Amino acid sequence: MNETYELLAGFAQTGGLLYFMAIFAGVVLYAVWPGNKGTFEEASQIPLREDD
């Protein structure tokens, strides 16, 4: 029984690590994708806008 738990726990840790690495890589790719440059440049100017 204890061996089964350790096997399952190891699989869950490895699977979770791979899952979060894939999510992180996806977020980084989204942030540096050339098509998103205009969106991020526009968003970076929001604090500098003067409201009338």
C-alpha positions as CSV (number, residue, x, y, z in Angstrom):
1,M,0.0,0.0,0.0
2,N,2.8,2.4,0.9
3,E,4.6,1.7,-2.4
4,T,1.5,2.6,-4.3
5,Y,1.1,5.9,-2.5
6,E,4.8,6.8,-3.2
7,L,4.4,5.9,-6.9
8,L,1.2,7.9,-7.2
9,A,2.8,10.9,-5.3
10,G,5.8,10.8,-7.5
11,F,3.7,10.7,-10.6
12,A,1.5,13.6,-9.4
13,Q,4.6,15.7,-8.6
14,T,6.2,15.1,-12.0
15,G,2.9,15.6,-13.8
16,G,2.2,18.8,-11.9
17,L,5.7,20.1,-12.6
18,L,5.3,19.4,-16.4
19,Y,1.9,21.0,-16.4
20,F,3.0,24.2,-14.8
21,M,6.1,24.4,-17.0
22,A,3.9,24.1,-20.1
23,I,1.6,26.8,-18.7
24,F,4.6,29.1,-18.0
25,A,6.0,28.5,-21.5
26,G,2.6,29.3,-23.0
27,V,2.4,32.6,-21.1
28,V,6.0,33.6,-22.1
29,L,5.3,32.7,-25.8
30,Y,2.1,34.8,-25.6
31,A,3.9,37.7,-24.1
32,V,6.7,37.8,-26.7
33,W,4.6,36.9,-29.8
34,P,5.1,39.6,-32.4
35,G,1.4,39.9,-33.1
36,N,0.7,41.0,-29.5
37,K,3.2,43.9,-29.5
38,G,0.6,46.5,-30.3
39,T,-1.7,45.3,-27.6
40,F,1.0,45.5,-25.0
41,E,2.3,48.9,-26.1
42,E,-1.2,50.3,-25.9
43,A,-1.6,48.9,-22.4
44,S,1.7,50.3,-21.3
45,Q,0.5,53.8,-22.1
46,I,-2.7,53.6,-20.0
47,P,-1.1,55.1,-16.8
48,L,0.2,58.0,-18.8
49,R,-3.1,59.1,-20.3
50,E,-4.7,62.2,-19.0
51,D,-8.5,62.0,-18.6
52,D,-10.5,65.1,-19.4
